[in-house]
Amino acid sequence: MKSLDAKQTFIVKITDCQNGTWQGKIVWAEANRTIHFRSMMEMLRLMDEAATAGIHHQEAVNE
């Protein structure tokens, strides 16, 4: 498991709560990218994928 040396910044906007879960959007500040999500689990998965992509990008820059 790799450590997260390069910090990632997310801005989360919850726009609705239906079926017992959140809907909204995430802004990934480092990539200037906005992603919409339909559930809290999807939001967490998207954030995890973005953070992992940030680690791989940082490793490539450092090589």
PDB file of N, CA, C, O and CB in Angstrom:
ATOM      1  N   MET A   1       0.841  -1.180   0.000  1.00  0.00           N
ATOM      2  CA  MET A   1       0.000   0.000   0.000  1.00  0.00           C
ATOM      3  C   MET A   1       0.885   1.241   0.000  1.00  0.00           C
ATOM      4  O   MET A   1       1.819   1.340   0.795  1.00  0.00           O
ATOM      5  CB  MET A   1      -0.956  -0.001   1.217  1.00  0.00           C
ATOM      6  N   LYS A   2       0.600   2.162  -0.866  1.00  0.00           N
ATOM      7  CA  LYS A   2       1.405   3.370  -0.999  1.00  0.00           C
ATOM      8  C   LYS A   2       0.858   4.455  -0.082  1.00  0.00           C
ATOM      9  O   LYS A   2      -0.346   4.545   0.154  1.00  0.00           O
ATOM     10  CB  LYS A   2       1.427   3.857  -2.464  1.00  0.00           C
ATOM     11  N   SER A   3       1.777   5.281   0.432  1.00  0.00           N
ATOM     12  CA  SER A   3       1.326   6.387   1.274  1.00  0.00           C
ATOM     13  C   SER A   3       0.937   7.566   0.392  1.00  0.00           C
ATOM     14  O   SER A   3       1.405   7.701  -0.738  1.00  0.00           O
ATOM     15  CB  SER A   3       2.428   6.801   2.288  1.00  0.00           C
ATOM     16  N   LEU A   4       0.087   8.399   0.924  1.00  0.00           N
ATOM     17  CA  LEU A   4      -0.396   9.554   0.174  1.00  0.00           C
ATOM     18  C   LEU A   4       0.477  10.751   0.526  1.00  0.00           C
ATOM     19  O   LEU A   4       0.106  11.576   1.361  1.00  0.00           O
ATOM     20  CB  LEU A   4      -1.902   9.845   0.481  1.00  0.00           C
ATOM     21  N   ASP A   5       1.660  10.842  -0.126  1.00  0.00           N
ATOM     22  CA  ASP A   5       2.571  11.954   0.126  1.00  0.00           C
ATOM     23  C   ASP A   5       2.035  13.244  -0.466  1.00  0.00           C
ATOM     24  O   ASP A   5       2.106  14.295   0.170  1.00  0.00           O
ATOM     25  CB  ASP A   5       3.952  11.653  -0.444  1.00  0.00           C
ATOM     26  N   ALA A   6       1.502  13.174  -1.673  1.00  0.00           N
ATOM     27  CA  ALA A   6       0.921  14.349  -2.320  1.00  0.00           C
ATOM     28  C   ALA A   6      -0.520  14.473  -1.840  1.00  0.00           C
ATOM     29  O   ALA A   6      -1.355  13.620  -2.141  1.00  0.00           O
ATOM     30  CB  ALA A   6       0.996  14.244  -3.892  1.00  0.00           C
ATOM     31  N   LYS A   7      -0.806  15.519  -1.106  1.00  0.00           N
ATOM     32  CA  LYS A   7      -2.157  15.713  -0.567  1.00  0.00           C
ATOM     33  C   LYS A   7      -3.130  16.047  -1.693  1.00  0.00           C
ATOM     34  O   LYS A   7      -2.781  16.740  -2.648  1.00  0.00           O
ATOM     35  CB  LYS A   7      -2.166  16.834   0.502  1.00  0.00           C
ATOM     36  N   GLN A   8      -4.342  15.549  -1.564  1.00  0.00           N
ATOM     37  CA  GLN A   8      -5.398  15.802  -2.537  1.00  0.00           C
ATOM     38  C   GLN A   8      -6.479  16.641  -1.866  1.00  0.00           C
ATOM     39  O   GLN A   8      -6.787  16.438  -0.691  1.00  0.00           O
ATOM     40  CB  GLN A   8      -5.988  14.466  -3.094  1.00  0.00           C
ATOM     41  N   THR A   9      -7.052  17.576  -2.605  1.00  0.00           N
ATOM     42  CA  THR A   9      -8.091  18.449  -2.071  1.00  0.00           C
ATOM     43  C   THR A   9      -9.389  18.222  -2.839  1.00  0.00           C
ATOM     44  O   THR A   9      -9.422  18.295  -4.068  1.00  0.00           O
ATOM     45  CB  THR A   9      -7.659  19.937  -2.150  1.00  0.00           C
ATOM     46  N   PHE A  10     -10.459  17.944  -2.092  1.00  0.00           N
ATOM     47  CA  PHE A  10     -11.770  17.737  -2.687  1.00  0.00           C
ATOM     48  C   PHE A  10     -12.756  18.715  -2.066  1.00  0.00           C
ATOM     49  O   PHE A  10     -12.750  18.934  -0.855  1.00  0.00           O
ATOM     50  CB  PHE A  10     -12.246  16.275  -2.495  1.00  0.00           C
ATOM     51  N   ILE A  11     -13.598  19.295  -2.901  1.00  0.00           N
ATOM     52  CA  ILE A  11     -14.707  20.120  -2.433  1.00  0.00           C
ATOM     53  C   ILE A  11     -15.969  19.334  -2.761  1.00  0.00           C
ATOM     54  O   ILE A  11     -16.238  19.041  -3.926  1.00  0.00           O
ATOM     55  CB  ILE A  11     -14.711  21.569  -3.105  1.00  0.00           C
ATOM     56  N   VAL A  12     -16.738  18.994  -1.738  1.00  0.00           N
ATOM     57  CA  VAL A  12     -17.935  18.171  -1.918  1.00  0.00           C
ATOM     58  C   VAL A  12     -19.163  19.048  -1.721  1.00  0.00           C
ATOM     59  O   VAL A  12     -19.289  19.745  -0.714  1.00  0.00           O
ATOM     60  CB  VAL A  12     -17.948  16.963  -0.926  1.00  0.00           C
ATOM     61  N   LYS A  13     -20.067  19.004  -2.698  1.00  0.00           N
ATOM     62  CA  LYS A  13     -21.332  19.732  -2.588  1.00  0.00           C
ATOM     63  C   LYS A  13     -22.468  18.714  -2.621  1.00  0.00           C
ATOM     64  O   LYS A  13     -22.691  18.049  -3.633  1.00  0.00           O
ATOM     65  CB  LYS A  13     -21.487  20.795  -3.740  1.00  0.00           C
ATOM     66  N   ILE A  14     -23.176  18.603  -1.510  1.00  0.00           N
ATOM     67  CA  ILE A  14     -24.332  17.716  -1.421  1.00  0.00           C
ATOM     68  C   ILE A  14     -25.535  18.508  -1.925  1.00  0.00           C
ATOM     69  O   ILE A  14     -25.880  19.545  -1.359  1.00  0.00           O
ATOM     70  CB  ILE A  14     -24.558  17.185   0.057  1.00  0.00           C
ATOM     71  N   THR A  15     -26.168  18.022  -2.981  1.00  0.00           N
ATOM     72  CA  THR A  15     -27.297  18.746  -3.566  1.00  0.00           C
ATOM     73  C   THR A  15     -28.643  18.125  -3.217  1.00  0.00           C
ATOM     74  O   THR A  15     -29.675  18.787  -3.328  1.00  0.00           O
ATOM     75  CB  THR A  15     -27.146  18.805  -5.062  1.00  0.00           C
ATOM     76  N   ASP A  16     -28.644  16.850  -2.792  1.00  0.00           N
ATOM     77  CA  ASP A  16     -29.907  16.177  -2.510  1.00  0.00           C
ATOM     78  C   ASP A  16     -29.640  14.976  -1.621  1.00  0.00           C
ATOM     79  O   ASP A  16     -28.507  14.511  -1.499  1.00  0.00           O
ATOM     80  CB  ASP A  16     -30.617  15.746  -3.819  1.00  0.00           C
ATOM     81  N   CYS A  17     -30.701  14.485  -1.004  1.00  0.00           N
ATOM     82  CA  CYS A  17     -30.627  13.258  -0.216  1.00  0.00           C
ATOM     83  C   CYS A  17     -31.893  12.459  -0.513  1.00  0.00           C
ATOM     84  O   CYS A  17     -32.971  12.765  -0.004  1.00  0.00           O
ATOM     85  CB  CYS A  17     -30.480  13.561   1.332  1.00  0.00           C
ATOM     86  N   GLN A  18     -31.740  11.428  -1.348  1.00  0.00           N
ATOM     87  CA  GLN A  18     -32.866  10.572  -1.711  1.00  0.00           C
ATOM     88  C   GLN A  18     -32.489   9.131  -1.440  1.00  0.00           C
ATOM     89  O   GLN A  18     -31.319   8.760  -1.537  1.00  0.00           O
ATOM     90  CB  GLN A  18     -33.268  10.766  -3.198  1.00  0.00           C
ATOM     91  N   ASN A  19     -33.478   8.318  -1.099  1.00  0.00           N
ATOM     92  CA  ASN A  19     -33.278   6.894  -0.832  1.00  0.00           C
ATOM     93  C   ASN A  19     -32.221   6.664   0.241  1.00  0.00           C
ATOM     94  O   ASN A  19     -31.489   5.676   0.195  1.00  0.00           O
ATOM     95  CB  ASN A  19     -32.882   6.171  -2.111  1.00  0.00           C
ATOM     96  N   GLY A  20     -32.143   7.576   1.207  1.00  0.00           N
ATOM     97  CA  GLY A  20     -31.231   7.411   2.330  1.00  0.00           C
ATOM     98  C   GLY A  20     -29.768   7.628   2.001  1.00  0.00           C
ATOM     99  O   GLY A  20     -28.903   7.194   2.763  1.00  0.00           O
ATOM    100  N   THR A  21     -29.460   8.284   0.891  1.00  0.00           N
ATOM    101  CA  THR A  21     -28.057   8.532   0.545  1.00  0.00           C
ATOM    102  C   THR A  21     -27.919   9.890  -0.132  1.00  0.00           C
ATOM    103  O   THR A  21     -28.913  10.496  -0.532  1.00  0.00           O
ATOM    104  CB  THR A  21     -27.511   7.413  -0.377  1.00  0.00           C
ATOM    105  N   TRP A  22     -26.692  10.360  -0.256  1.00  0.00           N
ATOM    106  CA  TRP A  22     -26.418  11.687  -0.802  1.00  0.00           C
ATOM    107  C   TRP A  22     -26.232  11.661  -2.304  1.00  0.00           C
ATOM    108  O   TRP A  22     -25.753  10.678  -2.868  1.00  0.00           O
ATOM    109  CB  TRP A  22     -25.192  12.274  -0.152  1.00  0.00           C
ATOM    110  N   GLN A  23     -26.615  12.751  -2.943  1.00  0.00           N
ATOM    111  CA  GLN A  23     -26.287  13.014  -4.343  1.00  0.00           C
ATOM    112  C   GLN A  23     -25.642  14.396  -4.385  1.00  0.00           C
ATOM    113  O   GLN A  23     -25.962  15.272  -3.581  1.00  0.00           O
ATOM    114  CB  GLN A  23     -27.569  12.934  -5.279  1.00  0.00           C
ATOM    115  N   GLY A  24     -24.725  14.574  -5.342  1.00  0.00           N
ATOM    116  CA  GLY A  24     -24.069  15.874  -5.451  1.00  0.00           C
ATOM    117  C   GLY A  24     -22.897  15.831  -6.402  1.00  0.00           C
ATOM    118  O   GLY A  24     -22.886  15.072  -7.371  1.00  0.00           O
ATOM    119  N   LYS A  25     -21.901  16.668  -6.106  1.00  0.00           N
ATOM    120  CA  LYS A  25     -20.723  16.711  -6.966  1.00  0.00           C
ATOM    121  C   LYS A  25     -19.474  16.907  -6.123  1.00  0.00           C
ATOM    122  O   LYS A  25     -19.519  17.449  -5.019  1.00  0.00           O
ATOM    123  CB  LYS A  25     -20.848  17.834  -8.015  1.00  0.00           C
ATOM    124  N   ILE A  26     -18.355  16.447  -6.680  1.00  0.00           N
ATOM    125  CA  ILE A  26     -17.038  16.595  -6.069  1.00  0.00           C
ATOM    126  C   ILE A  26     -16.195  17.412  -7.030  1.00  0.00           C
ATOM    127  O   ILE A  26     -16.185  17.146  -8.232  1.00  0.00           O
ATOM    128  CB  ILE A  26     -16.371  15.199  -5.757  1.00  0.00           C
ATOM    129  N   VAL A  27     -15.492  18.402  -6.509  1.00  0.00           N
ATOM    130  CA  VAL A  27     -14.502  19.115  -7.307  1.00  0.00           C
ATOM    131  C   VAL A  27     -13.140  18.654  -6.804  1.00  0.00           C
ATOM    132  O   VAL A  27     -12.809  18.835  -5.632  1.00  0.00           O
ATOM    133  CB  VAL A  27     -14.670  20.693  -7.199  1.00  0.00           C
ATOM    134  N   TRP A  28     -12.349  18.056  -7.698  1.00  0.00           N
ATOM    135  CA  TRP A  28     -10.989  17.632  -7.371  1.00  0.00           C
ATOM    136  C   TRP A  28     -10.097  18.811  -7.728  1.00  0.00           C
ATOM    137  O   TRP A  28      -9.825  19.057  -8.904  1.00  0.00           O
ATOM    138  CB  TRP A  28     -10.563  16.301  -8.147  1.00  0.00           C
ATOM    139  N   ALA A  29      -9.640  19.542  -6.711  1.00  0.00           N
ATOM    140  CA  ALA A  29      -8.960  20.820  -6.913  1.00  0.00           C
ATOM    141  C   ALA A  29      -7.672  20.687  -7.725  1.00  0.00           C
ATOM    142  O   ALA A  29      -7.429  21.497  -8.621  1.00  0.00           O
ATOM    143  CB  ALA A  29      -8.650  21.448  -5.577  1.00  0.00           C
ATOM    144  N   GLU A  30      -6.848  19.693  -7.435  1.00  0.00           N
ATOM    145  CA  GLU A  30      -5.558  19.552  -8.123  1.00  0.00           C
ATOM    146  C   GLU A  30      -5.713  19.302  -9.618  1.00  0.00           C
ATOM    147  O   GLU A  30      -4.867  19.721 -10.408  1.00  0.00           O
ATOM    148  CB  GLU A  30      -4.764  18.423  -7.504  1.00  0.00           C
ATOM    149  N   ALA A  31      -6.784  18.623 -10.008  1.00  0.00           N
ATOM    150  CA  ALA A  31      -6.996  18.307 -11.423  1.00  0.00           C
ATOM    151  C   ALA A  31      -8.002  19.260 -12.073  1.00  0.00           C
ATOM    152  O   ALA A  31      -8.251  19.180 -13.276  1.00  0.00           O
ATOM    153  CB  ALA A  31      -7.478  16.864 -11.572  1.00  0.00           C
ATOM    154  N   ASN A  32      -8.582  20.169 -11.266  1.00  0.00           N
ATOM    155  CA  ASN A  32      -9.618  21.083 -11.758  1.00  0.00           C
ATOM    156  C   ASN A  32     -10.714  20.303 -12.492  1.00  0.00           C
ATOM    157  O   ASN A  32     -11.107  20.645 -13.607  1.00  0.00           O
ATOM    158  CB  ASN A  32      -9.000  22.152 -12.696  1.00  0.00           C
ATOM    159  N   ARG A  33     -11.189  19.253 -11.833  1.00  0.00           N
ATOM    160  CA  ARG A  33     -12.160  18.341 -12.441  1.00  0.00           C
ATOM    161  C   ARG A  33     -13.375  18.208 -11.526  1.00  0.00           C
ATOM    162  O   ARG A  33     -13.231  18.087 -10.309  1.00  0.00           O
ATOM    163  CB  ARG A  33     -11.522  16.946 -12.709  1.00  0.00           C
ATOM    164  N   THR A  34     -14.570  18.232 -12.113  1.00  0.00           N
ATOM    165  CA  THR A  34     -15.817  18.065 -11.364  1.00  0.00           C
ATOM    166  C   THR A  34     -16.451  16.737 -11.752  1.00  0.00           C
ATOM    167  O   THR A  34     -16.561  16.405 -12.932  1.00  0.00           O
ATOM    168  CB  THR A  34     -16.799  19.247 -11.632  1.00  0.00           C
ATOM    169  N   ILE A  35     -16.871  15.976 -10.725  1.00  0.00           N
ATOM    170  CA  ILE A  35     -17.475  14.668 -10.944  1.00  0.00           C
ATOM    171  C   ILE A  35     -18.779  14.618 -10.149  1.00  0.00           C
ATOM    172  O   ILE A  35     -18.792  14.955  -8.965  1.00  0.00           O
ATOM    173  CB  ILE A  35     -16.500  13.505 -10.521  1.00  0.00           C
ATOM    174  N   HIS A  36     -19.867  14.205 -10.781  1.00  0.00           N
ATOM    175  CA  HIS A  36     -21.159  14.066 -10.107  1.00  0.00           C
ATOM    176  C   HIS A  36     -21.275  12.649  -9.553  1.00  0.00           C
ATOM    177  O   HIS A  36     -20.784  11.697 -10.159  1.00  0.00           O
ATOM    178  CB  HIS A  36     -22.341  14.383 -11.082  1.00  0.00           C
ATOM    179  N   PHE A  37     -21.927  12.514  -8.398  1.00  0.00           N
ATOM    180  CA  PHE A  37     -22.128  11.195  -7.794  1.00  0.00           C
ATOM    181  C   PHE A  37     -23.594  11.027  -7.407  1.00  0.00           C
ATOM    182  O   PHE A  37     -24.309  12.003  -7.182  1.00  0.00           O
ATOM    183  CB  PHE A  37     -21.212  11.007  -6.554  1.00  0.00           C
ATOM    184  N   ARG A  38     -24.030   9.750  -7.333  1.00  0.00           N
ATOM    185  CA  ARG A  38     -25.427   9.428  -7.034  1.00  0.00           C
ATOM    186  C   ARG A  38     -25.623   8.779  -5.674  1.00  0.00           C
ATOM    187  O   ARG A  38     -26.758   8.582  -5.241  1.00  0.00           O
ATOM    188  CB  ARG A  38     -25.973   8.521  -8.092  1.00  0.00           C
ATOM    189  N   SER A  39     -24.527   8.444  -4.991  1.00  0.00           N
ATOM    190  CA  SER A  39     -24.632   7.855  -3.658  1.00  0.00           C
ATOM    191  C   SER A  39     -23.355   8.143  -2.878  1.00  0.00           C
ATOM    192  O   SER A  39     -22.318   8.469  -3.455  1.00  0.00           O
ATOM    193  CB  SER A  39     -24.891   6.324  -3.743  1.00  0.00           C
ATOM    194  N   MET A  40     -23.449   8.017  -1.560  1.00  0.00           N
ATOM    195  CA  MET A  40     -22.281   8.253  -0.725  1.00  0.00           C
ATOM    196  C   MET A  40     -21.173   7.256  -1.058  1.00  0.00           C
ATOM    197  O   MET A  40     -19.998   7.623  -1.081  1.00  0.00           O
ATOM    198  CB  MET A  40     -22.656   8.160   0.760  1.00  0.00           C
ATOM    199  N   MET A  41     -21.533   6.011  -1.314  1.00  0.00           N
ATOM    200  CA  MET A  41     -20.525   5.001  -1.664  1.00  0.00           C
ATOM    201  C   MET A  41     -19.832   5.353  -2.975  1.00  0.00           C
ATOM    202  O   MET A  41     -18.618   5.189  -3.095  1.00  0.00           O
ATOM    203  CB  MET A  41     -21.171   3.607  -1.768  1.00  0.00           C
ATOM    204  N   GLU A  42     -20.587   5.834  -3.955  1.00  0.00           N
ATOM    205  CA  GLU A  42     -19.986   6.247  -5.219  1.00  0.00           C
ATOM    206  C   GLU A  42     -19.049   7.439  -4.992  1.00  0.00           C
ATOM    207  O   GLU A  42     -17.979   7.510  -5.596  1.00  0.00           O
ATOM    208  CB  GLU A  42     -21.084   6.607  -6.252  1.00  0.00           C
ATOM    209  N   MET A  43     -19.448   8.371  -4.124  1.00  0.00           N
ATOM    210  CA  MET A  43     -18.603   9.523  -3.811  1.00  0.00           C
ATOM    211  C   MET A  43     -17.269   9.063  -3.223  1.00  0.00           C
ATOM    212  O   MET A  43     -16.211   9.538  -3.636  1.00  0.00           O
ATOM    213  CB  MET A  43     -19.322  10.472  -2.828  1.00  0.00           C
ATOM    214  N   LEU A  44     -17.316   8.147  -2.270  1.00  0.00           N
ATOM    215  CA  LEU A  44     -16.083   7.647  -1.653  1.00  0.00           C
ATOM    216  C   LEU A  44     -15.216   6.904  -2.661  1.00  0.00           C
ATOM    217  O   LEU A  44     -13.993   7.044  -2.650  1.00  0.00           O
ATOM    218  CB  LEU A  44     -16.412   6.729  -0.477  1.00  0.00           C
ATOM    219  N   ARG A  45     -15.842   6.110  -3.536  1.00  0.00           N
ATOM    220  CA  ARG A  45     -15.084   5.387  -4.562  1.00  0.00           C
ATOM    221  C   ARG A  45     -14.397   6.362  -5.508  1.00  0.00           C
ATOM    222  O   ARG A  45     -13.230   6.172  -5.850  1.00  0.00           O
ATOM    223  CB  ARG A  45     -16.006   4.441  -5.353  1.00  0.00           C
ATOM    224  N   LEU A  46     -15.106   7.401  -5.933  1.00  0.00           N
ATOM    225  CA  LEU A  46     -14.526   8.399  -6.839  1.00  0.00           C
ATOM    226  C   LEU A  46     -13.360   9.131  -6.184  1.00  0.00           C
ATOM    227  O   LEU A  46     -12.342   9.384  -6.827  1.00  0.00           O
ATOM    228  CB  LEU A  46     -15.594   9.407  -7.278  1.00  0.00           C
ATOM    229  N   MET A  47     -13.508   9.470  -4.908  1.00  0.00           N
ATOM    230  CA  MET A  47     -12.427  10.150  -4.195  1.00  0.00           C
ATOM    231  C   MET A  47     -11.212   9.234  -4.055  1.00  0.00           C
ATOM    232  O   MET A  47     -10.074   9.683  -4.196  1.00  0.00           O
ATOM    233  CB  MET A  47     -12.906  10.614  -2.808  1.00  0.00           C
ATOM    234  N   ASP A  48     -11.453   7.959  -3.779  1.00  0.00           N
ATOM    235  CA  ASP A  48     -10.355   6.998  -3.671  1.00  0.00           C
ATOM    236  C   ASP A  48      -9.634   6.852  -5.007  1.00  0.00           C
ATOM    237  O   ASP A  48      -8.404   6.838  -5.050  1.00  0.00           O
ATOM    238  CB  ASP A  48     -10.879   5.631  -3.199  1.00  0.00           C
ATOM    239  N   GLU A  49     -10.388   6.744  -6.094  1.00  0.00           N
ATOM    240  CA  GLU A  49      -9.776   6.631  -7.425  1.00  0.00           C
ATOM    241  C   GLU A  49      -8.967   7.879  -7.770  1.00  0.00           C
ATOM    242  O   GLU A  49      -7.879   7.773  -8.336  1.00  0.00           O
ATOM    243  CB  GLU A  49     -10.855   6.397  -8.493  1.00  0.00           C
ATOM    244  N   ALA A  50      -9.486   9.051  -7.437  1.00  0.00           N
ATOM    245  CA  ALA A  50      -8.775  10.300  -7.723  1.00  0.00           C
ATOM    246  C   ALA A  50      -7.498  10.387  -6.900  1.00  0.00           C
ATOM    247  O   ALA A  50      -6.456  10.796  -7.412  1.00  0.00           O
ATOM    248  CB  ALA A  50      -9.676  11.517  -7.438  1.00  0.00           C
ATOM    249  N   ALA A  51      -7.570  10.006  -5.627  1.00  0.00           N
ATOM    250  CA  ALA A  51      -6.381  10.051  -4.779  1.00  0.00           C
ATOM    251  C   ALA A  51      -5.330   9.069  -5.281  1.00  0.00           C
ATOM    252  O   ALA A  51      -4.141   9.387  -5.285  1.00  0.00           O
ATOM    253  CB  ALA A  51      -6.745   9.740  -3.317  1.00  0.00           C
ATOM    254  N   THR A  52      -5.750   7.885  -5.701  1.00  0.00           N
ATOM    255  CA  THR A  52      -4.819   6.899  -6.253  1.00  0.00           C
ATOM    256  C   THR A  52      -4.196   7.415  -7.537  1.00  0.00           C
ATOM    257  O   THR A  52      -2.996   7.246  -7.752  1.00  0.00           O
ATOM    258  CB  THR A  52      -5.530   5.563  -6.509  1.00  0.00           C
ATOM    259  N   ALA A  53      -4.988   8.040  -8.391  1.00  0.00           N
ATOM    260  CA  ALA A  53      -4.459   8.628  -9.629  1.00  0.00           C
ATOM    261  C   ALA A  53      -3.456   9.723  -9.302  1.00  0.00           C
ATOM    262  O   ALA A  53      -2.454   9.870 -10.002  1.00  0.00           O
ATOM    263  CB  ALA A  53      -5.603   9.194 -10.502  1.00  0.00           C
ATOM    264  N   GLY A  54      -3.710  10.493  -8.250  1.00  0.00           N
ATOM    265  CA  GLY A  54      -2.783  11.537  -7.830  1.00  0.00           C
ATOM    266  C   GLY A  54      -1.458  10.969  -7.375  1.00  0.00           C
ATOM    267  O   GLY A  54      -0.411  11.557  -7.647  1.00  0.00           O
ATOM    268  N   ILE A  55      -1.477   9.827  -6.680  1.00  0.00           N
ATOM    269  CA  ILE A  55      -0.244   9.164  -6.242  1.00  0.00           C
ATOM    270  C   ILE A  55       0.553   8.718  -7.450  1.00  0.00           C
ATOM    271  O   ILE A  55       1.758   8.960  -7.520  1.00  0.00           O
ATOM    272  CB  ILE A  55      -0.555   7.956  -5.327  1.00  0.00           C
ATOM    273  N   HIS A  56      -0.109   8.063  -8.416  1.00  0.00           N
ATOM    274  CA  HIS A  56       0.594   7.575  -9.606  1.00  0.00           C
ATOM    275  C   HIS A  56       1.160   8.731 -10.417  1.00  0.00           C
ATOM    276  O   HIS A  56       2.259   8.620 -10.962  1.00  0.00           O
ATOM    277  CB  HIS A  56      -0.346   6.734 -10.479  1.00  0.00           C
ATOM    278  N   HIS A  57       0.427   9.840 -10.507  1.00  0.00           N
ATOM    279  CA  HIS A  57       0.916  11.008 -11.237  1.00  0.00           C
ATOM    280  C   HIS A  57       2.154  11.575 -10.539  1.00  0.00           C
ATOM    281  O   HIS A  57       3.134  11.920 -11.199  1.00  0.00           O
ATOM    282  CB  HIS A  57      -0.191  12.091 -11.349  1.00  0.00           C
ATOM    283  N   GLN A  58       2.113  11.672  -9.214  1.00  0.00           N
ATOM    284  CA  GLN A  58       3.246  12.213  -8.458  1.00  0.00           C
ATOM    285  C   GLN A  58       4.472  11.321  -8.616  1.00  0.00           C
ATOM    286  O   GLN A  58       5.587  11.832  -8.727  1.00  0.00           O
ATOM    287  CB  GLN A  58       2.884  12.359  -6.968  1.00  0.00           C
ATOM    288  N   GLU A  59       4.292   9.985  -8.628  1.00  0.00           N
ATOM    289  CA  GLU A  59       5.416   9.065  -8.822  1.00  0.00           C
ATOM    290  C   GLU A  59       6.042   9.267 -10.190  1.00  0.00           C
ATOM    291  O   GLU A  59       7.267   9.252 -10.315  1.00  0.00           O
ATOM    292  CB  GLU A  59       4.959   7.607  -8.660  1.00  0.00           C
ATOM    293  N   ALA A  60       5.222   9.456 -11.223  1.00  0.00           N
ATOM    294  CA  ALA A  60       5.737   9.658 -12.579  1.00  0.00           C
ATOM    295  C   ALA A  60       6.519  10.963 -12.670  1.00  0.00           C
ATOM    296  O   ALA A  60       7.539  11.029 -13.357  1.00  0.00           O
ATOM    297  CB  ALA A  60       4.586   9.658 -13.600  1.00  0.00           C
ATOM    298  N   VAL A  61       6.054  11.992 -11.989  1.00  0.00           N
ATOM    299  CA  VAL A  61       6.747  13.284 -12.009  1.00  0.00           C
ATOM    300  C   VAL A  61       8.096  13.174 -11.306  1.00  0.00           C
ATOM    301  O   VAL A  61       9.071  13.789 -11.738  1.00  0.00           O
ATOM    302  CB  VAL A  61       5.883  14.377 -11.339  1.00  0.00           C
ATOM    303  N   ASN A  62       8.159  12.397 -10.232  1.00  0.00           N
ATOM    304  CA  ASN A  62       9.389  12.266  -9.450  1.00  0.00           C
ATOM    305  C   ASN A  62      10.437  11.382 -10.113  1.00  0.00           C
ATOM    306  O   ASN A  62      11.606  11.439  -9.730  1.00  0.00           O
ATOM    307  CB  ASN A  62       9.067  11.717  -8.095  1.00  0.00           C
ATOM    308  N   GLU A  63      10.059  10.572 -11.090  1.00  0.00           N
ATOM    309  CA  GLU A  63      11.027   9.665 -11.739  1.00  0.00           C
ATOM    310  C   GLU A  63      11.856  10.364 -12.771  1.00  0.00           C
ATOM    311  O   GLU A  63      12.711   9.742 -13.402  1.00  0.00           O
ATOM    312  CB  GLU A  63      10.319   8.503 -12.383  1.00  0.00           C
TER     313      GLU A  63
END
